[in-house]
Amino acid sequence: MDKPVGIVAAGSYVPEKRLTNADLEKMVATSDEWITTRTGIKERRIAGAELVADLATAASRNCLNGTGIRPDFLIASSGTTERKFPYLGSIIANRLQLTGLGALDLNAGCSGLVYSMAVAYGLMQTGTYHNVLITAAEKMTDYVDFSDRSSCILFGDGASALLLSTQQTDHQILTFELGTDATGYDQVVMGGPDADFYFRQEGRSVFKFAVNKVEELVTLFKERLGLRDYKRLHIIPHQANIRIIEAAADKLKIPLDKFVCNIHKYGNTSSASIGLVLQEGWQEGRFQTGDFLFLIGFGAGLSWAGAVVRW
Ligand code: UT7
């Protein structure tokens, strides 16, 4: 039987500077009405001079603060780091004065946070690691072409962090489901040489993939847990487009308020988004003991990663 692993704490950090739909109206041929109805986004945060490591460190500090726990392993999820070396995990470890712990970077697109949770969970089953810090930090705006209205309205910068522990019995992680449909590997592209540098995607096709994946994972987890209804359920999906969430809710016949969302405030922050929502819902006291949280990531790869947490 697996060693129990629980979430001890969550943290987040977003830059102060806001970019509203009204600001974007002055930059490209778009409107607040189009962005709001097609995506649900009202504003997003812009990191400016702050680097991915700054965002990740701030979220990690916020997460560790008050726990009294010194992590023995660190996983840093990001697709937008500025440097190859030193890698992000080592920079964060240096800033947090966590010398000596295991540290690695992980990139699985927007599914990166949940993938990191699964890797952490596996490491903890070996018995060598007991407290793993996960950060997911993204500076998407470095890769946004602010003259392309189809993509520049979507993204924002931000970071989240989770502390997992074998000493935590509440907020226990029960199961995972991970995958990649590599036939769609080129449907979300960013950071390549020349023409591929700026973010681009096959929007409609990725949209359909995302709706189907959310529906599939919610159904799978419901069956796996033997849940008869959705009363104690909170679904925390990657925040890419409110219409993806509405379409999935419709297909599943689940009320929209079972989905926890904050896309209107931050836009799509890639792998940081699920942690940003989880942290906010936790802080607001939205989850009760015994509730089930379904974390569902999807994106570049085309990847998906789901996790179930019993609160
Ligand atoms: O996190 C990574 C995973 N990514 C996702 O999950 C994203 C999935 N895809 C989507 O969320 C949506 O496909 C988008 C939000 C990216 C696009 O929405 P859409 O409803 O699929 O719009 P579209 O690209 O089909 O464009 C519809 C129309 C076009 O005009 P015509 O050709 O019909 O005249 C676009 O030129 O809307 C136009 N358009 C805009 N108009 C005003 C595209 N962007 C804008 C804009 N403002 N910002």
Residues whose N, C-alpha, C, O or C-beta is under 5 A from the ligand:
A	BS01	UT7	A29 T30 S31 W34 R38 C110 R149 S150 I153 G203 R204 V206 F207 A210 A240 N241 F298 G299 A300
